[in-house]
């Protein structure tokens, strides 16, 4: 049975790893042992948006190249919405511990009461930066330990605008700019200025969150570019969705190219993931539609891409089935950086740094996903939710088959007992809570249709 990581034990382990790595700034070997870390987080971007995961609609050559040069994880889980996912990532703790359970309560975790991955890495000697989407989390990135940042005052839909926030100061412009370009250039400048010291950069893209507007590469306007002051798409927004995916992929490629130009690829771990699944309706991979979408407690809500590339260290072209959830990034980054986990907190993650280095590691037995007053724990084959409903996940992410409590097989009964013990141990109902959910449709409608 997987146990939650109590902080003292983890601190001892991290301290031992830091001792093996050695003190900060001890020469070339040390620089390689303490890599730069870049975490790229796409917005509303499920498996169905990525070519290397089998997308039937989209081509993503730059993201795919990261997978070719590194590791593609097949079973990574965020939460089904932006805000709570970001809370889990920043704090390393499940929402029932911090209060970051929904988009409406994602501002409840406070930097004065929680630790953060940026603070932990700063204490290990890293310079920290971020760009892009920050809200719905409360306070500003600087309060959470980011030395430098550029962000915006809204959670979504921040594209063609005349202002943004840089290091806590409002920047107002005379001309409309494409904000993802502002964020991207800030990231490149940060990397150039800090290329000689270990850095952590959180690249939080707005792409491909709605509203779906033309990008600078979209063929609109008299000069093939969006007209000044554009607020809505010229024509159906859906025709620009491919443009948004292509622009996200282009920016990933530009970032990697700059690391290559600066000679930093072998010193930098690049991670690409997303905050939740595709909005509105998931697309198909390998000819089959993913079950569910953003905001649902189905596979399409929280199962997201995760690609890790550390040139010269990660095995090229490897595909792993290991279970990962967003609480795992905190201990993983700390282990890579030789940082100690902060004391006084229960952290929920398990480091997958060994897998990044090509080792077997100690993969999870289960992952946990929560959105408001709904949650589930999932093994590779089974999923059990807060209502006691057990699902057979053999054909996930396409089909999730409800297993009746009566007449279940011995294997299913054992899984139910095992997963219920995990939920009893976590006890999310006793933690911080969110407002009551609106009535929801019973799960399984599309599962039954897909099965039939």
N, C-alpha and C positions, 0 to 999 in steps of 0.2 A: 504493500500500500504506500502510495506516495504521501509523504508528510510535508506539511508546510515548513518552510525554512525559517527557523527562529534566528533572530539576528545575531546573538552572540556566537553561535556556531558558525554562521556564515562569515562573521567578522574574522574569526580565527582562520578560516579557510582563505579568505581574501588576503589577510595579512601574510599568510604563508606564501601565497602566490606572489604578493608584492616583494617579499624577501627574495624569492627566486629570480624575479625580474631585476631587482637591484634598485638603487636610488635613482632619482630623476637626473637626466642630463649627463650620462656617463659614456657617451660616445656612440658610434654608428650601430653597434649591436643593440644598445639600449633603445635607440630610436626605432629600430625594426620591431623590438619586443613590445614597445608601447606605441602602437600604430595610431595614426589619425583615424577618426571615426566620422563618417558622413552617413546620416540617416535620412533618406528621401522618403517622404510620406505623401503619396498621392491621395486625392480626395474623391470619394464615391467611385472606387475603381476596383471592381471584382476580378476574379480569375478570367472572366470572359472578355476582358479588355486587353489581355496580354497575349501576344503571339506565341510565346514559348509554352504557355499553358494550354494551347490548342484553340485559341480564339478563331472562330470562323469568319469574323467580320473585320478585325483590326490587324494591321501590320505594325510591329513595334521593334524594328531592327536594333536600336540602341539598347533597349531594355533586354532584349533577347541576347545580345552580345554579352551583357553582364552575366547572364546565366551560363552561356557557353564557356566563359572564362572563370566561372565560379560554381556556386551551389544553388539549385532551385529546391526550395522546401515546398512540398505538396500540401501540407496540413498546418497552415498558420491561421490563427483566429484572433481577430480584434474584438470589438463589440459591434452591434449593428448600427451605431450612430457615431457621428464625429466626436462630440464632446466627451462622452465617457471613455472612448478609446484613448483620447489624448491624456485624460487623467490617469488611466492605467499606465500609459507609457511614461509619463513624466515622474510619477510617484513609485512605480513598481508594485502597486498595491491594488487589490480588487476594489470595485466601487462601494461595496458594503462597508469597507473600512474607512474610506475617505469622504463618502457622500456624493462622489461624482458618478451618478447613476443614470442620468439622462442629459439631454442637451440643456434642459432647464435647470438642472442642479450641478452642472459641470463647474460652475463657479464656486461651489461650496468648499472644495479643498483649498486651504489657505497656505501660502508659502511660509507663514509663521508657525504653522502646525504640522506641515508635512516636509519631508525631504524632497529632493529632486535629483534626477540623473545629472543635470548640469552642475549642481552644487557638488555632488560627489566627485565628478571628474575635475572640477576646478581645484578641489582639495588635493587631487593627485597631480596637479601641475599642468592641467590642460587649460588652454584658452577656449572659451565657449561662445558659439554664435548660433543664431537662427534667422530664418527668413520665412515670410509667407503667412499662412493662416495661423492665428493663435486662439482667438475666441472659438469655443465658448469658455475656456478656462478663465478664472478670475485673475486679477492683478495684471501685471505686465511681465513679459519674458525676463526683464532684468531682475524682478523680484524673485524669480525662480532660479536665478543663478546664471543667466546668459549675459556675458560681458557685452556683446554687441548684437543688435537685432534690427530688423526692419519688418514692420507688420502693418495692420490696418485695423480700423475700429469695428469691423463687421465680421461675422462668422462665415458668410458666403456671398458670392456674387460681387466680388471686388475685382473688377477687371479694367475697364476703360474709365479711369478716374483722374482727378487733378490733385489728389492729396494722399499721403500715407504717413505712417509714424516711424521715425527712425530714432532709436535709442531714447524713446520717451518723448521726443519732440515732434510736433506736427510739421510736416513738410508740405507746403502748398505751392502748386505750379501754375503757370499761365496756360500751359497746353495740356490736353488730355494725353495720358500715357497708358500703356498696357502694363498693369501692375505686375503680372508674372515676370515681365522683363526686368522691372525694377528689382524685384526680389532675386532674380537670377544673377543680375550683375552685382548685387550686393554680396551674394555667395561667392562669386568668382573673385571679387576684390578681397574678401575676408581670407580666402585661401592663399592668395598671392602675398598678402601682408604677413600671414602667420605660417608661411611654408617652412620656416626654420625651427618651429616649436610644435609640440603635439597639440592638436586641436580636435574639438568635437563640434560638428556643425549639424544642426537640425534643419533640414530643407523641407519645409512644410508647404507643399504646393497647393494652390487653389484648384488646379486642374484635376478632375474634370467636373467640379461642382457646378450646379446651375446658378444663374441662368446660362444656358449654352449660347455664347456669343461668338462672333467671328474672332479669329486670332489675327496677328499681323500678317500671317501667311495665307489667310483666306482671300479668295479672289472676289472681293466686293469693293464697291466704290469706284470712282472714275480712274484711279491709279492702281487698282488691284489691292488696295488696303482699306481697312475700315475708315469711314469718314470721321472727322473730329467730332467729339461729343457724343459718339454712338453709345446708346444705352440699351437698345434692343436689337436683336438680329434682323437683318434685312431678308425677310422670308422665314419659312419654318425653321425653328431653332435646330431641329434634328439634323438638317443638312450640314450643320457646323460641328456636330458631335465628333465625326471622324477628324476634323481639323484640330479639335481640342486634344484628342488622344495623340495625334501626330505631333502637336506642339509640346506636349508633355514628354514624349519620346525624344524629340529634338533637344529639349533642355537637358535631359539625362545625358545624351550624347555629348553635348557641349561641355558639361561639367566633367565628364570622364576625360575628354580630350584635353581640358586644361590641366587636369592632374597629370596626364601623360607629358604634356609640354613642360611642366614644372619638375618632372622626375619624381613624382610623389605616389605613383600607383602602387609600388611595392611597399610603401609606408602607410597606405591608407586602406582601411576596410570600408567598402561601400555597401550599404544595405538599402534595398528598395522594397517598400511595402505600401499598404493603403489603410485608411482609417475605417473603412467598412465596404460592404459590397456595392454593386452597381445600383444606381437610383432607378426608381420606377419599375423597370423590368429588366431582368438579367437576359443576356444574350446566350448564344450556344457556344459550346466547345466540343470539338470532335462530333458535331452534328446533333448534340443533345443540349437541351436547355437546363441551366442551373436552377435548382429549386429555391425560390425566394429571391429577395432583393434587399436593399438597404431598409433598415427599420424592422425587419422581420426576424424572428428567432429561428429561421431556417438557415440552411447552408449558405444561401446567397446573401444573407444578412451580414455574416461575420467571417466567412472563410475568404481570405485575401491572399494575394501573392506575397511571397517573401523570397527575394533573391539576394545572395551575399557574394561579394567578389573581393578577395584579397589576393591580388596578383602575386604569384610566387609562393603563396602560403596555402590558399584554399585549393582543393582538388578541382581541376577544370571539368566542367560538364557533368558534375555529379548531381543526382536527384535523390533527395532524402524524403522518406515518409514520416520522419519524426514529428510528433505533435509539438507545436509551439503556440503559446499565447502571449499577449502583449505585456504581461507582467515579466516575461523572460528577458526583455531587452535590458532592463536595469542591471541585474546581476551579470549578464553577458558583457555589457560595456565595462562594468567595473572590473571583471576578470581580465578583459583585454587590456585595460589601462593600468592594471596593477593597483586599483583603487580599493579602499575598504568600503564595505556597505555601511551606511550610517547607523549608528546605534540608536536604540530606543524605539524601533519600528519592527513590525512583522512584515516581511516581504514575501510575496507569493510566487515569485518567479524561480526558474531554474536555469542556470547558465547553459547556453549552447555554444560557448566559445570553443570547447574542444572540437565540436563538429566543424566549425569554421576553419579550424586548423587541420582538418582532415582526419581527426581522431573519432573514435566511436562515441565518446561522451557518455552521459547518463540521461537518456531521453525521458521525458515525462511519460507517465502512464495515462494521464488524463489532462484535459484543459477545461477551464471554467469560463463561461460567458454569462454576463448579466446585463439587462437593460431594465431599469426601474425595478418593478416587483416581479419580473420574470427572469428566470435563469435556467441554465442547464449545465450539466457536466457531461463530457463526451470522451469516450475511449475511441480507439480506432474503429470498432465495429458497432458500438452501442452509444445511445444518448438517453439521459434521464433528465426530465425537467422538474420544475417546482411543483407541478401538479401530480407528480408520480407517474407520468406517461413515459413509457420506454419505447425507443425507436431503434429499429434495425437499420444501421447505416451502411450496409454492405454495398449498396448501389449509390452512395453519396458521391458527389454533390447533386445528383440528379433526382434521386428518389429517397425518401425517408419513410419507412414503413412502420406504422404504429403496431406495437405488439400487445395484444390483449392480456390483461393480468390473468384471466382464466385460460387454462389450457396452454400456457406457455411452455416451451421446451426447457429442459434442465439447464441448457446453456444460457437461455434468456433469463431464467430465474436467478442464476448465479450472477449474471451481469447486473440485474436489478439490485440484488443485495450488495454487490460490490460498489456500485455507483451511489446507492443510497448512503452507504457508510461514508463516502467522500463528502456528500452534501451534509451529513450530520456533523462531520468534522469541521467543515467550513462554517456551517450555520449562518448563511447569509440573512435569514429572517431576523436574527438577533442583532444585526448590524444596523448601520444607518439606512434609512428608508427614503423612498421617493413618493410623491403624490400618487394616488390610485390611478391605475391605467384606465383608459376608455375601454368599453367592451370590445373584444377582439374576436374575429372569426376563429372557429376551432381549427387547429392545424390539421393538415392531411388532405385538403381538397385537391390540390394539384398532385399530391403524391398518389392519390387513388386514380386520378386521370392518367398520370404518367404510367402507373402500373398496369392500367388497363389497355 
